[in-house]
Amino acid sequence: MATTKVKGTSKRIKELKGIKPEKITDEQLDKVQDTVNSINRAQLEIGSMELKKHELMHNIAGLREALTLLQKEFEKEYGTFDINIQDGTINYEEDGKTNS
C-alpha cells in the first residue's frame, strides 16, 4: 500500500494529538524583532529630541534673563526700555518728552 503526503497533514495530526508548536516561524520572529527594533529606535529618537528641547528651553530662559537686564539698563539710562529693535529709536512716552 503506497502512502502519499498531503501538505499540512503532520500539522493537523499534531493538532489532533494536542501537540502545540514550541516556536514561531523564523519569518514571524524576524517580523516581530524588526517591529520591536523600530519602536526602540523611535523611542530613542524621541528621547534625543526631548533632550534637545529641554536644552533649548533652558537657553531661552537664559536669553530672557539677559533681555531683562538690558531693559533695566535702558530704563536706568534713558528712562524707558521701549526701544525699536529694528533701528534703535527710543520710544518715549507722550508725557511731554520727545523722541530723540
MARLUMDREN-465546 format. One record per atom (N, C-alpha, C, O, CB): x, y, z; residue number from 1; residue in three letters. Coordinates in pm, 1 decimal, decimal comma. Glycine has a CB too. Layout:
> c1|c2|c3|num|residu
> X|Y|Z|NUM|ALA
...
END
This chain:
> c1|c2|c3|num|residu
> 83,5|-117,0|0,0|1|MET
> 0,0|0,0|0,0|1|MET
> 88,2|123,6|0,0|1|MET
> 172,4|137,9|88,7|1|MET
> -95,1|-0,4|120,2|1|MET
> 71,9|212,2|-95,3|2|ALA
> 153,5|332,0|-109,7|2|ALA
> 91,5|445,0|-28,8|2|ALA
> -30,4|460,2|-21,3|2|ALA
> 167,2|372,3|-258,5|2|ALA
> 181,0|524,2|31,9|3|THR
> 131,6|639,0|108,3|3|THR
> 170,0|766,1|36,0|3|THR
> 277,2|774,4|-23,9|3|THR
> 187,9|639,4|253,0|3|THR
> 83,8|863,5|41,3|4|THR
> 112,8|992,4|-20,2|4|THR
> 106,2|1098,6|88,4|4|THR
> 23,5|1091,8|179,4|4|THR
> 13,2|1024,2|-136,7|4|THR
> 193,7|1195,4|77,5|5|LYS
> 196,3|1303,7|175,9|5|LYS
> 103,7|1414,8|129,8|5|LYS
> 106,3|1456,6|14,1|5|LYS
> 340,6|1357,6|196,7|5|LYS
> 23,5|1460,6|221,3|6|VAL
> -66,4|1571,1|193,7|6|VAL
> -14,6|1690,5|272,3|6|VAL
> 13,9|1680,6|391,6|6|VAL
> -215,2|1536,5|231,5|6|VAL
> -3,0|1803,2|203,7|7|LYS
> 51,6|1923,2|265,9|7|LYS
> -31,9|1961,0|389,0|7|LYS
> -154,5|1970,0|382,4|7|LYS
> 55,5|2040,4|164,4|7|LYS
> 38,9|1983,2|503,4|8|GLY
> -28,7|2023,6|625,9|8|GLY
> -80,1|1905,9|707,8|8|GLY
> -138,4|1925,3|814,4|8|GLY
> -142,6|2114,5|592,8|8|GLY
> -58,9|1784,2|658,7|9|THR
> -109,8|1667,4|729,9|9|THR
> -44,5|1652,5|865,9|9|THR
> -113,1|1628,1|965,2|9|THR
> -87,6|1541,7|647,8|9|THR
> 89,3|1667,0|872,1|10|SER
> 156,7|1649,6|1001,2|10|SER
> 114,1|1757,3|1099,7|10|SER
> 105,7|1730,9|1219,7|10|SER
> 309,1|1652,3|983,3|10|SER
> 87,2|1877,7|1051,8|11|LYS
> 39,3|1984,6|1137,5|11|LYS
> -96,8|1947,6|1194,5|11|LYS
> -123,4|1967,7|1313,0|11|LYS
> 31,7|2117,4|1060,4|11|LYS
> -182,6|1893,3|1108,6|12|ARG
> -317,5|1854,6|1150,8|12|ARG
> -310,3|1738,5|1249,8|12|ARG
> -386,8|1734,4|1346,2|12|ARG
> -404,3|1815,7|1028,3|12|ARG
> -220,2|1645,8|1226,8|13|ILE
> -203,5|1531,6|1318,9|13|ILE
> -158,1|1582,7|1454,9|13|ILE
> -207,8|1537,6|1558,1|13|ILE
> -100,7|1428,0|1262,4|13|ILE
> -64,0|1676,2|1455,4|14|LYS
> -16,7|1733,6|1581,2|14|LYS
> -130,4|1803,9|1654,3|14|LYS
> -141,7|1794,2|1776,5|14|LYS
> 98,8|1831,6|1555,8|14|LYS
> -215,1|1875,2|1578,8|15|GLU
> -329,1|1943,0|1639,8|15|GLU
> -422,6|1841,7|1703,8|15|GLU
> -470,4|1861,9|1815,4|15|GLU
> -404,6|2027,0|1535,5|15|GLU
> -448,3|1733,1|1632,8|16|LEU
> -538,8|1630,2|1684,0|16|LEU
> -482,3|1562,6|1808,4|16|LEU
> -557,4|1524,5|1898,2|16|LEU
> -566,3|1525,8|1576,4|16|LEU
> -350,7|1547,7|1813,7|17|LYS
> -286,5|1486,4|1929,5|17|LYS
> -268,7|1586,0|2043,5|17|LYS
> -226,7|1547,1|2152,5|17|LYS
> -151,8|1428,5|1890,0|17|LYS
> -299,6|1713,1|2021,0|18|GLY
> -284,7|1813,9|2125,3|18|GLY
> -143,0|1866,0|2138,1|18|GLY
> -108,4|1926,6|2239,5|18|GLY
> -328,8|1758,0|2256,4|18|GLY
> -61,1|1843,6|2037,7|19|ILE
> 76,1|1892,8|2040,4|19|ILE
> 75,3|2036,2|1989,8|19|ILE
> 25,7|2065,0|1880,9|19|ILE
> 171,2|1802,8|1954,3|19|ILE
> 131,0|2125,5|2070,4|20|LYS
> 134,5|2266,9|2033,7|20|LYS
> 273,8|2304,0|1984,9|20|LYS
> 373,2|2248,5|2031,7|20|LYS
> 93,5|2356,0|2153,2|20|LYS
> 281,1|2397,2|1891,6|21|PRO
> 412,7|2439,6|1842,3|21|PRO
> 495,8|2500,5|1955,7|21|PRO
> 442,5|2565,6|2045,5|21|PRO
> 396,9|2541,7|1726,7|21|PRO
> 625,1|2478,2|1949,9|22|GLU
> 714,5|2530,1|2052,7|22|GLU
> 767,5|2669,2|2018,2|22|GLU
> 803,5|2745,5|2107,9|22|GLU
> 830,3|2434,6|2073,3|22|GLU
> 772,6|2702,3|1890,9|23|LYS
> 828,8|2830,2|1846,2|23|LYS
> 746,5|2886,1|1731,7|23|LYS
> 675,4|2814,2|1661,5|23|LYS
> 976,0|2813,6|1803,1|23|LYS
> 758,7|3017,7|1715,3|24|ILE
> 700,2|3079,6|1596,8|24|ILE
> 795,1|3055,9|1480,4|24|ILE
> 908,8|3013,1|1500,3|24|ILE
> 673,9|3232,8|1618,5|24|ILE
> 749,5|3083,3|1360,6|25|THR
> 835,5|3061,4|1243,8|25|THR
> 946,8|3166,8|1241,9|25|THR
> 935,5|3271,9|1304,9|25|THR
> 752,2|3066,8|1111,6|25|THR
> 1052,2|3137,4|1170,0|26|ASP
> 1163,8|3231,5|1157,1|26|ASP
> 1117,8|3362,1|1093,5|26|ASP
> 1163,9|3469,8|1131,3|26|ASP
> 1277,2|3169,5|1074,0|26|ASP
> 1026,5|3352,3|996,7|27|GLU
> 974,2|3471,4|931,1|27|GLU
> 895,8|3557,8|1031,3|27|GLU
> 910,1|3680,0|1032,8|27|GLU
> 884,4|3431,9|811,5|27|GLU
> 814,1|3494,1|1113,6|28|GLN
> 738,9|3567,2|1215,8|28|GLN
> 833,8|3630,2|1318,5|28|GLN
> 813,0|3743,6|1361,7|28|GLN
> 638,8|3473,1|1286,3|28|GLN
> 936,7|3556,6|1356,6|29|LEU
> 1035,4|3607,9|1451,5|29|LEU
> 1105,7|3730,4|1394,5|29|LEU
> 1125,1|3829,4|1465,1|29|LEU
> 1138,2|3499,2|1486,7|29|LEU
> 1144,2|3724,3|1266,5|30|ASP
> 1208,7|3838,5|1201,6|30|ASP
> 1116,4|3960,4|1202,0|30|ASP
> 1160,0|4072,2|1229,6|30|ASP
> 1248,8|3802,8|1057,2|30|ASP
> 988,7|3937,7|1171,1|31|LYS
> 893,0|4048,6|1166,9|31|LYS
> 876,7|4112,6|1304,8|31|LYS
> 878,0|4235,0|1317,0|31|LYS
> 756,7|3999,8|1115,1|31|LYS
> 861,2|4030,2|1408,2|32|VAL
> 840,9|4085,9|1542,0|32|VAL
> 967,8|4154,9|1591,4|32|VAL
> 959,1|4258,7|1656,9|32|VAL
> 798,5|3975,5|1640,7|32|VAL
> 1084,7|4099,9|1561,8|33|GLN
> 1209,9|4164,7|1600,2|33|GLN
> 1227,4|4298,2|1529,2|33|GLN
> 1267,4|4396,8|1591,1|33|GLN
> 1328,4|4073,5|1569,5|33|GLN
> 1197,7|4302,0|1400,2|34|ASP
> 1206,6|4427,3|1324,5|34|ASP
> 1111,5|4532,4|1380,8|34|ASP
> 1147,8|4649,3|1393,3|34|ASP
> 1175,7|4402,6|1176,0|34|ASP
> 990,6|4490,7|1414,4|35|THR
> 891,4|4583,6|1468,6|35|THR
> 935,9|4638,4|1603,4|35|THR
> 927,8|4759,0|1626,7|35|THR
> 755,4|4514,7|1482,2|35|THR
> 982,7|4551,8|1692,3|36|VAL
> 1029,0|4595,5|1823,9|36|VAL
> 1152,0|4685,5|1810,4|36|VAL
> 1163,0|4785,2|1881,7|36|VAL
> 1061,2|4473,6|1912,9|36|VAL
> 1242,6|4652,3|1721,9|37|ASN
> 1360,6|4735,8|1699,5|37|ASN
> 1321,9|4873,3|1646,2|37|ASN
> 1381,3|4974,2|1684,2|37|ASN
> 1456,7|4667,2|1602,2|37|ASN
> 1222,8|4877,0|1558,8|38|SER
> 1175,9|5006,1|1506,3|38|SER
> 1114,4|5090,5|1616,8|38|SER
> 1137,3|5211,3|1622,7|38|SER
> 1073,4|4984,8|1393,6|38|SER
> 1037,5|5028,6|1703,3|39|ILE
> 979,6|5100,8|1817,9|39|ILE
> 1091,1|5154,9|1906,9|39|ILE
> 1086,7|5270,8|1948,4|39|ILE
> 885,1|5007,9|1899,9|39|ILE
> 1189,7|5072,6|1936,0|40|ASN
> 1300,7|5115,1|2022,0|40|ASN
> 1378,1|5231,7|1960,9|40|ASN
> 1415,4|5325,4|2031,6|40|ASN
> 1395,4|4998,0|2047,6|40|ASN
> 1402,3|5226,2|1829,8|41|ARG
> 1472,7|5335,4|1761,7|41|ARG
> 1391,8|5464,4|1768,6|41|ARG
> 1446,8|5571,8|1792,9|41|ARG
> 1500,8|5298,4|1614,8|41|ARG
> 1260,8|5453,2|1747,0|42|ALA
> 1173,9|5570,9|1751,9|42|ALA
> 1172,3|5631,4|1892,1|42|ALA
> 1176,5|5753,5|1907,2|42|ALA
> 1030,9|5534,2|1708,4|42|ALA
> 1166,3|5546,9|1994,1|43|GLN
> 1166,7|5596,1|2131,9|43|GLN
> 1299,8|5663,5|2165,2|43|GLN
> 1302,3|5765,1|2234,7|43|GLN
> 1139,6|5480,8|2230,2|43|GLN
> 1408,2|5608,3|2116,8|44|LEU
> 1539,5|5668,5|2138,6|44|LEU
> 1546,9|5804,7|2070,9|44|LEU
> 1600,4|5900,0|2127,6|44|LEU
> 1651,1|5576,3|2086,1|44|LEU
> 1493,5|5813,5|1950,1|45|GLU
> 1493,4|5940,1|1877,5|45|GLU
> 1407,3|6044,4|1948,9|45|GLU
> 1444,2|6161,6|1956,2|45|GLU
> 1443,1|5919,1|1734,3|45|GLU
> 1292,7|6001,1|2001,4|46|ILE
> 1207,4|6092,6|2077,9|46|ILE
> 1282,0|6142,3|2201,1|46|ILE
> 1274,7|6260,5|2234,7|46|ILE
> 1075,1|6023,2|2119,1|46|ILE
> 1352,9|6053,4|2267,8|47|GLY
> 1431,5|6093,3|2384,2|47|GLY
> 1537,2|6196,5|2348,0|47|GLY
> 1558,7|6292,3|2422,1|47|GLY
> 1497,4|5972,0|2447,2|47|GLY
> 1602,3|6177,4|2235,9|48|SER
> 1702,3|6274,1|2190,3|48|SER
> 1638,5|6408,9|2160,5|48|SER
> 1694,4|6513,5|2193,2|48|SER
> 1774,7|6221,8|2066,0|48|SER
> 1520,5|6405,8|2098,0|49|MET
> 1450,2|6530,9|2067,8|49|MET
> 1407,6|6601,9|2196,0|49|MET
> 1417,7|6724,2|2205,8|49|MET
> 1327,5|6503,5|1979,4|49|MET
> 1360,0|6525,5|2293,8|50|GLU
> 1317,4|6585,4|2420,4|50|GLU
> 1435,9|6648,4|2493,2|50|GLU
> 1422,1|6754,9|2553,5|50|GLU
> 1250,2|6479,9|2509,9|50|GLU
> 1551,2|6583,8|2488,0|51|LEU
> 1671,4|6639,8|2549,4|51|LEU
> 1709,2|6770,1|2480,7|51|LEU
> 1740,1|6868,9|2547,4|51|LEU
> 1788,2|6539,5|2542,6|51|LEU
> 1707,1|6771,0|2348,8|52|LYS
> 1737,4|6892,0|2272,7|52|LYS
> 1637,0|7002,0|2305,9|52|LYS
> 1674,5|7118,2|2321,4|52|LYS
> 1736,7|6862,5|2121,4|52|LYS
> 1509,9|6965,2|2316,6|53|LYS
> 1405,2|7061,1|2352,1|53|LYS
> 1434,1|7121,5|2489,5|53|LYS
> 1424,4|7242,9|2507,8|53|LYS
> 1265,7|6993,1|2351,1|53|LYS
> 1469,4|7037,0|2585,2|54|HIS
> 1499,4|7085,4|2720,0|54|HIS
> 1617,2|7183,4|2717,6|54|HIS
> 1612,9|7288,1|2782,2|54|HIS
> 1530,4|6967,0|2813,8|54|HIS
> 1720,8|7148,8|2643,6|55|GLU
> 1837,4|7237,4|2633,2|55|GLU
> 1799,5|7371,3|2571,0|55|GLU
> 1844,3|7476,1|2617,4|55|GLU
> 1948,1|7170,7|2550,3|55|GLU
> 1717,9|7368,6|2466,9|56|LEU
> 1674,4|7492,4|2401,6|56|LEU
> 1587,2|7576,8|2494,9|56|LEU
> 1599,9|7699,2|2497,9|56|LEU
> 1597,5|7460,2|2272,6|56|LEU
> 1499,2|7512,0|2570,4|57|MET
> 1414,1|7585,1|2665,3|57|MET
> 1500,1|7651,2|2773,1|57|MET
> 1474,0|7764,4|2813,7|57|MET
> 1309,9|7490,0|2730,3|57|MET
> 1601,6|7580,3|2818,4|58|HIS
> 1693,6|7636,1|2917,5|58|HIS
> 1768,1|7756,4|2858,7|58|HIS
> 1785,7|7858,1|2925,8|58|HIS
> 1794,2|7528,3|2965,3|58|HIS
> 1811,0|7744,0|2734,2|59|ASN
> 1880,1|7852,2|2664,8|59|ASN
> 1788,6|7974,8|2651,7|59|ASN
> 1832,1|8088,0|2673,3|59|ASN
> 1927,4|7805,1|2525,3|59|ASN
> 1662,8|7951,4|2616,6|60|ILE
> 1566,9|8061,9|2604,2|60|ILE
> 1549,7|8132,6|2738,4|60|ILE
> 1543,5|8255,5|2743,0|60|ILE
> 1430,2|8010,2|2553,0|60|ILE
> 1541,8|8057,0|2846,7|61|ALA
> 1526,6|8117,8|2979,2|61|ALA
> 1645,0|8209,5|3009,5|61|ALA
> 1626,7|8318,5|3063,8|61|ALA
> 1514,1|8008,7|3088,2|61|ALA
> 1766,3|8166,0|2974,8|62|GLY
> 1884,9|8248,8|2994,4|62|GLY
> 1881,2|8374,7|2910,2|62|GLY
> 1918,9|8482,3|2956,7|62|GLY
> 2009,3|8170,0|2962,1|62|GLY
> 1836,1|8361,8|2787,0|63|LEU
> 1825,6|8477,8|2698,4|63|LEU
> 1720,9|8577,3|2748,6|63|LEU
> 1739,3|8698,5|2736,6|63|LEU
> 1790,9|8432,7|2556,3|63|LEU
> 1612,8|8526,7|2803,9|64|ARG
> 1510,9|8615,8|2859,6|64|ARG
> 1565,8|8693,5|2979,3|64|ARG
> 1536,0|8811,6|2996,9|64|ARG
> 1386,4|8535,5|2901,3|64|ARG
> 1645,7|8626,2|3060,4|65|GLU
> 1709,5|8695,1|3172,8|65|GLU
> 1803,2|8804,7|3122,8|65|GLU
> 1806,1|8914,5|3178,3|65|GLU
> 1787,0|8594,9|3260,6|65|GLU
> 1879,5|8774,9|3018,0|66|ALA
> 1970,3|8874,1|2959,6|66|ALA
> 1891,9|8992,9|2904,6|66|ALA
> 1935,3|9107,2|2919,1|66|ALA
> 2055,5|8810,4|2847,9|66|ALA
> 1776,6|8967,5|2841,3|67|LEU
> 1693,0|9074,4|2788,7|67|LEU
> 1639,2|9162,0|2902,6|67|LEU
> 1634,0|9284,4|2890,0|67|LEU
> 1576,8|9015,8|2706,4|67|LEU
> 1599,9|9099,9|3011,9|68|THR
> 1551,3|9174,9|3127,5|68|THR
> 1660,4|9267,2|3182,0|68|THR
> 1632,2|9381,3|3218,7|68|THR
> 1503,3|9078,5|3237,6|68|THR
> 1784,1|9218,8|3187,4|69|LEU
> 1896,1|9302,5|3233,2|69|LEU
> 1918,3|9420,7|3138,4|69|LEU
> 1942,0|9532,7|3183,5|69|LEU
> 2025,5|9218,3|3244,2|69|LEU
> 1910,6|9396,1|3007,5|70|LEU
> 1924,0|9504,5|2910,4|70|LEU
> 1812,8|9606,6|2927,3|70|LEU
> 1837,7|9726,9|2919,8|70|LEU
> 1923,3|9449,3|2767,8|70|LEU
> 1690,4|9560,6|2950,1|71|GLN
> 1577,8|9651,5|2969,7|71|GLN
> 1600,4|9738,6|3093,5|71|GLN
> 1568,6|9857,5|3092,8|71|GLN
> 1446,1|9572,3|2983,1|71|GLN
> 1654,8|9679,5|3198,3|72|LYS
> 1683,3|9756,7|3320,4|72|LYS
> 1790,2|9862,8|3293,3|72|LYS
> 1781,7|9975,1|3342,9|72|LYS
> 1729,5|9662,5|3434,9|72|LYS
> 1889,9|9825,8|3214,5|73|GLU
> 1994,3|9922,2|3178,7|73|GLU
> 1934,6|10038,5|3098,6|73|GLU
> 1964,7|10154,8|3125,5|73|GLU
> 2106,6|9852,9|3097,5|73|GLU
> 1849,8|10006,6|3000,2|74|PHE
> 1786,5|10111,3|2919,1|74|PHE
> 1696,2|10199,6|3004,9|74|PHE
> 1694,2|10321,4|2987,5|74|PHE
> 1705,3|10048,7|2804,1|74|PHE
> 1622,7|10139,7|3095,9|75|GLU
> 1533,9|10214,6|3185,2|75|GLU
> 1615,2|10313,0|3269,7|75|GLU
> 1575,7|10428,0|3289,0|75|GLU
> 1454,0|10117,9|3276,5|75|GLU
> 1729,3|10265,4|3319,3|76|LYS
> 1815,4|10349,9|3403,0|76|LYS
> 1878,0|10462,8|3321,2|76|LYS
> 1882,6|10577,3|3366,3|76|LYS
> 1925,8|10265,2|3469,1|76|LYS
> 1925,7|10431,0|3201,8|77|GLU
> 1997,1|10528,8|3120,7|77|GLU
> 1903,7|10624,1|3045,4|77|GLU
> 1931,4|10743,7|3036,7|77|GLU
> 2086,0|10457,4|3022,4|77|GLU
> 1792,9|10571,4|2990,9|78|TYR
> 1705,6|10652,1|2905,0|78|TYR
> 1567,8|10680,9|2965,3|78|TYR
> 1490,1|10757,6|2908,4|78|TYR
> 1687,7|10582,6|2773,4|78|TYR
> 1538,2|10621,4|3077,5|79|GLY
> 1408,2|10640,8|3141,2|79|GLY
> 1299,6|10551,1|3083,3|79|GLY
> 1184,9|10557,6|3127,3|79|GLY
> 1366,3|10784,4|3128,5|79|GLY
> 1332,4|10470,3|2988,9|80|THR
> 1238,9|10375,5|2928,3|80|THR
> 1318,2|10261,8|2863,5|80|THR
> 1434,3|10277,4|2825,4|80|THR
> 1147,2|10446,3|2823,1|80|THR
> 1252,7|10150,1|2852,9|81|PHE
> 1314,6|10039,6|2778,5|81|PHE
> 1235,6|10009,9|2651,4|81|PHE
> 1254,9|9906,5|2587,4|81|PHE
> 1323,4|9912,7|2866,6|81|PHE
> 1146,1|10102,8|2615,7|82|ASP
> 1067,0|10089,2|2493,9|82|ASP
> 1153,2|10132,8|2376,2|82|ASP
> 1159,4|10250,9|2342,2|82|ASP
> 935,2|10173,3|2501,6|82|ASP
> 1219,1|10035,9|2315,2|83|ILE
> 1315,3|10060,4|2207,2|83|ILE
> 1268,5|9986,6|2081,6|83|ILE
> 1225,7|9871,3|2087,6|83|ILE
> 1459,6|10014,5|2248,4|83|ILE
> 1277,8|10055,2|1968,7|84|ASN
> 1251,0|9990,0|1841,0|84|ASN
> 1372,7|9904,2|1808,0|84|ASN
> 1481,7|9956,8|1785,6|84|ASN
> 1221,2|10095,0|1726,7|84|ASN
> 1354,3|9773,3|1804,9|85|ILE
> 1469,9|9685,4|1783,6|85|ILE
> 1515,8|9681,3|1638,2|85|ILE
> 1619,3|9622,0|1607,8|85|ILE
> 1436,8|9545,4|1829,3|85|ILE
> 1439,7|9743,9|1547,8|86|GLN
> 1481,0|9749,8|1407,6|86|GLN
> 1585,1|9858,6|1384,0|86|GLN
> 1684,2|9837,2|1314,1|86|GLN
> 1360,1|9773,7|1318,1|86|GLN
> 1561,0|9977,6|1444,2|87|ASP
> 1651,7|10090,4|1416,1|87|ASP
> 1708,7|10156,3|1542,0|87|ASP
> 1786,6|10250,9|1531,0|87|ASP
> 1579,0|10194,7|1334,6|87|ASP
> 1671,8|10108,5|1660,9|88|GLY
> 1727,2|10162,7|1784,5|88|GLY
> 1658,3|10287,1|1837,1|88|GLY
> 1702,9|10344,2|1936,7|88|GLY
> 1868,9|10192,9|1764,4|88|GLY
> 1550,9|10330,5|1773,0|89|THR
> 1479,3|10450,5|1816,1|89|THR
> 1418,7|10428,0|1954,3|89|THR
> 1357,2|10324,8|1981,1|89|THR
> 1369,1|10488,3|1714,1|89|THR
> 1437,8|10527,5|2041,7|90|ILE
> 1378,3|10521,4|2174,5|90|ILE
> 1237,4|10577,1|2165,2|90|ILE
> 1217,0|10688,0|2115,9|90|ILE
> 1463,5|10600,2|2279,3|90|ILE
> 1141,7|10501,6|2211,8|91|ASN
> 1001,2|10543,2|2209,3|91|ASN
> 964,5|10597,7|2346,7|91|ASN
> 924,1|10523,1|2436,0|91|ASN
> 907,2|10424,4|2169,2|91|ASN
> 979,4|10730,6|2362,3|92|TYR
> 943,6|10792,6|2489,7|92|TYR
> 792,4|10801,6|2501,4|92|TYR
> 720,4|10802,6|2401,5|92|TYR
> 1007,5|10932,7|2502,9|92|TYR
> 746,4|10808,1|2624,3|93|GLU
> 602,0|10822,5|2648,3|93|GLU
> 557,2|10959,3|2603,2|93|GLU
> 640,0|11048,6|2585,2|93|GLU
> 567,2|10800,9|2797,8|93|GLU
> 428,9|10977,4|2584,7|94|GLU
> 372,1|11101,9|2533,9|94|GLU
> 346,6|11202,6|2645,9|94|GLU
> 251,2|11279,7|2636,0|94|GLU
> 242,5|11073,6|2459,4|94|GLU
> 427,0|11205,5|2751,0|95|ASP
> 402,8|11299,3|2862,5|95|ASP
> 494,6|11420,9|2854,8|95|ASP
> 541,6|11471,0|2957,0|95|ASP
> 422,7|11228,3|2997,3|95|ASP
> 519,3|11467,1|2734,7|96|GLY
> 599,7|11586,8|2718,0|96|GLY
> 739,4|11559,0|2666,5|96|GLY
> 805,3|11649,1|2614,6|96|GLY
> 608,4|11659,3|2847,0|96|GLY
> 786,2|11434,3|2680,2|97|LYS
> 919,0|11401,7|2627,9|97|LYS
> 907,4|11379,1|2477,6|97|LYS
> 802,0|11338,1|2428,8|97|LYS
> 979,0|11275,4|2699,2|97|LYS
> 1012,5|11405,0|2405,8|98|THR
> 1010,4|11388,3|2261,2|98|THR
> 1109,3|11279,1|2221,8|98|THR
> 1202,6|11246,8|2295,4|98|THR
> 1043,9|11521,6|2189,4|98|THR
> 1086,1|11224,8|2105,8|99|ASN
> 1181,2|11125,7|2053,3|99|ASN
> 1310,1|11195,6|2017,1|99|ASN
> 1308,8|11306,8|1964,5|99|ASN
> 1123,2|11051,1|1929,9|99|ASN
> 1419,3|11131,7|2044,7|100|SER
> 1547,7|11191,8|2008,0|100|SER
> 1617,7|11109,4|1904,7|100|SER
> 1727,5|11144,7|1861,6|100|SER
> 1636,6|11208,2|2129,3|100|SER
END
